[in-house]
Amino acid sequence: MLDIIDATKENDVPEGLKIRWLNDVEGRVMCEVCRAMPESVKSIVSLEDELCVPEAYSMLYVLYVVSMIEFTKGDYSDFARLTLEFEKAFELYARWYIRNS
């Protein structure tokens, strides 16, 4: 996933911070969509760890991390635009998950 993110948006954000942001998204998906308890959500600790959202909806990870890259750069208009796109992608995944679980 980080290769896709880095190919989408050139950045110098440390890998560890991008993994932290992936954990933020993963935790939100697991708690808000899958109804897991926060303490039961496993953290992503390496690039080999599997994310829970299927590939068809995985753009939500990219949108979130790229929005956070823009935030750290101080580009708040792009941050706001990308955050809206992330929220749309998150909602699409949530609807799919509810229909199919």
Secondary structure, 3 states (H helix, E strand, C coil): CHHHHHHHCCCCCCHHHHHHHHHHHHHHHHHHHCCCCHHHCCCCCCCCCCCCCCHHHCHHHHHHHHHHHHHHHCCHHHHHHHHHHHHHHHHHHHHHHHHHC
